[in-house]
């Protein structure tokens, strides 16, 4: 690992270096402090992309949903 890696701490809502909180409580690593500071924005952007991805359909074949989109019993 490099000394120039940064994480975004989900507990403290701050950018941290290597010696920050547990990895399970943070996002990263990122190459710069500025990039780590944008971590939550990046998560939101990715979630929006995935939510609208036509290749990812929770109600598609094999999902267990009936034709009307309701789960089968």
N, C-alpha and C positions, 0 to 999 in steps of 0.2 A: 504494500500500500504506500501511497505517496503522502507527504506532509501537506500537499496541496489539494486534499480531498475534503469536501464539506458535506454535511448532512443537515436536513431540516428536522428539528425535534418536534414531534406532535404533542408532547407533554407541555413543553415550555414555549412553543410557537416561536422558536428562534433558530438561527443558523449556528451550527456547532462544528468544531473540528473533530479529529479522530477520537479524542478523549472525552467525548460527550456522553450522552445517555446511551442506554442499551439499544442495539440495532433494531430490536422489535418495536421500539418507541419512536423510530425516526425513518425518514425517507432519504435515500441516497445510496452510494456517494455521488456527488456532483463535482465537476472539475473546478468550479468557482463558487465563491460565496454568493454572488449575484444569482447564479443558476439555482443554488440551493434555496435562496429566498423566494424563488418562483415555483417551488415544488408543488404547492397546493393548486396554483393556477394550472400547472402542467397536468396534474391529476384530473382536474375538472375538464380540461380540453380533451384528454384521452377518454374519459368516461363519456363525454358527449359524442366523440367519434365512434366509440364502440356501441353506444346506445342506438346510433343511426346507421350502423354498418349493415347493408343488405345481406352480407354473407354470414351474419350472426343473427339467427332468428330463434328465439327460445320456443316459439310455437311451431317450428318446422318439423319435418319428418323425424321420427325417432324421439320426439320430446315428450311423448305421452299425452299430448293434447288431442282432443277431438277436433273434427273439422271446424267447429265454431270457435276454437281457441280455448275452450274450457278444458281443464284437466280431466282425463278419463279416470274412472274409478275401478 
